[in-house]
Amino acid sequence: MIIYAYRSGEIGFALRKAPAGAIALRKAPHSVAEKAVHGCARLAYDNQTWLVPGIPESRGEDEAYQALCDFGQRLNDRIHALRSAAA
């Protein structure tokens, strides 16, 4: 499963590739991908949409990019931890 995000900060999941306009962040098995995102992302006000923390509040492209990079690192760490715990 591919974990991806849009410039708005919205996070999504795809089976083969990220949709046009989205940035692919990481590939992981379905169960690990969802747990990892739920462990380091935040929910939007609708309680259904997962967001990259810091992107919706960013004041420009540089700040949004830094938030995406920080989230990518946390996501990698979380996926690694989940895979280690399952082994």
Buried (B, 14 or more C-beta within 10 A) or exposed (E): BBBBBBBBBBBBBBEEEBEEEBEEBBEBEEEBBBBBBEBBBBEBEEEEBBBBBBBBEBEEEEEBEEBBEBBBEBBBEBBEBBEEEEE
